[in-house]
Amino acid sequence: MTFDLHSADGDVHHHGDGARYSFTSTGHLVVYDAEGNKTLFSDHSWDRIEEPVARPGT
């Protein structure tokens, strides 16, 4: 799954094919990259998850 994670401070983290995400029961976001590495984001550190928008002309 390809998605962009928009953090609360305005940064955008791009995640390519093979990445996935889930939520904990306390509202934290867990992101797994294609290699299975896990990153935990607190419920206040991220804003939204979106599908990436294709660049014009591609």
N, C-alpha and C positions, 0 to 999 in steps of 0.2 A: 504494500500500500504506500503510495506517495502522498505526503501531506506536509504542510507548513505549520509550525507551532509559533504563534505570536505571543511573545512574553509580555508581561505587564509593563516592562520598561521600554517597550518598542522594538526590541530585537526580534528578528525572524529566524527561526531554526528550521532548515530544510531537511526533511527526512525522505530518503529514496525508497525504491522497491525493497521489500523485505522488512521494512520497519513496521511496527504496530504499536498501538497504545491501548491502555485500559485505565480504569479508575478504581481507587481503593474505596472501601466503605466510608472513609472519613473525607472523601472528596479530593484526595491527592491524585495527580496524574502520573502514570507510569509509562515511560516510553522505552521500547526495546528496539535497538537497531538491528540491521540485517545479521550481525554476528551474535546477537543475543545479549549484548551488553544492556544493562538496565539503568535508567536515569529516573529519579523521583523528583517531581516538581510539586511544591506546596500549592494549596488551593488559591493562594494569593499571588503566586509568581507568574502565572500564565493568564492570557486573556482569551484566546480562541484558537481553534484548529480549523484549517481550511484546506481544500484541495488547491494545489498550486495552479496559477493561471499561466497558460501558455504564452510565450513571448510572441509579439506580432511577427508574422512572416514565417512561423514554424509550423 
